[in-house]
């Protein structure tokens, strides 16, 4: 897609928003109007996501070596860095890169370390957390392995917090 075509696409999206200004007036929409607008917005979102992905891919490919040179220069394997390209027209642009780090722990080994320490000392450095899936909770409540007393203790440890309801119009595929 050429920059001119991209510019035209953006301008058409903005013009489209102007056309739907009446939505802010509080006027009720018919279901057909709502469906048309939702279909159009869905298509617009898809187009925008595709353009964003293409831009992201282009920037990544173009600055890949320079970005990883910055990581090497700073002695980092992960985290965030900022790179300022040294080329004409780049005065107002910086490239931000982030390599996330995910750490996994061997729980059995940590449990052995925790057990070797005084509880107060161990709990100062480590967090022990027990989790129970809803599927296993159901098995505990319906199964023979837990006494009624233990089931009551499990129930006492369970807190349910409801999230915000999410409502959306679902449109059937028309064929």
Order of alpha helices (4+ residues) and beta strands (2+ residues): alpha-alpha-beta-beta-alpha-alpha-alpha-alpha
